[in-house]
Amino acid sequence: MSVAAPSRLTSGLLLAAAGSIAFSGKAIIVKLAYRYGVDAVTLIMYRMLFALPLFLAMTWWATCRARTPVVPLTRRDWLGILGLGVSGYYLASFLDFWGLQYISASLERLILYLNPTLVLVLGWVLYGRRITPRQAGAMALSYAGVLLVFGHELRFDGWSTALGAGLLFASAISYAIYLVYSGEMVKRLGALRLVGWATTVACLLCLLQFVLLRPLSAALVAPEVIWLSVLNAVACTAAPVVMVMMAIERIGSGLTAQTGMVGPMSTILMGVWILGEPFNGWVLAGTVLVLAGVLWVTRQRA
């Protein structure tokens, strides 16, 4: 093994872990912002407003500074980018923000970590891909973990928990659709270029949504909301995308996904430390079940 190989492995693992933790911090920032009386439509508008220049820069870099010739975008490419931007970043993000009004950050992260299992189900429904008994068992394990935490929160918050969990599950399905359909376009356009364009579409849709649904006076929010939105856009939106992509280049998607398992635990710890959310045996048991199931599914897919 060369001298550079261990260094590349270490840097890849650190980037994957940092990207997962940074992305998981989004839920904490959103919950903090809700304390200042802002709603989901306004909050996601500010997040996307501040993230838009970063994603435009990402798109420019992938197009103008690429080391290999760039494939021109066809009409079919633009339609694909529009569809992926709607499902993967606009709809998934808005449903996520909306759902966080009703449930804890810990449960939010556990539901979103069901994505690999949802990709398996969509592959079976859309393409007839077989789900093995071991994969089915792993999926059952993950869903049992989410139901455990969901049932515990439902006892205290009632139907608001059910509504929030439903919105988050819809968000997870929307992002899983993006993952299923993005494969061929990633091969054609490259990951950075596709993500840059798709997220730009999502940013513009979030801005348009605010203009259509809210008066301009709704943009007058507490200064804390502005700073939290800047932090969300930079540290929890654009930076994790770049870090995870750099990790995939170094250690591959399988190991990157497995390293990303630190995400739910980091969200739970930040929720307890920053938000004062409860940490008990129900949350711990549910987290262990979800991570075990997702890890099992990820290994099977690899």
Order of alpha helices (4+ residues) and beta strands (2+ residues): alpha-alpha-alpha-alpha-alpha-alpha-alpha-alpha-alpha-alpha-alpha-alpha-alpha
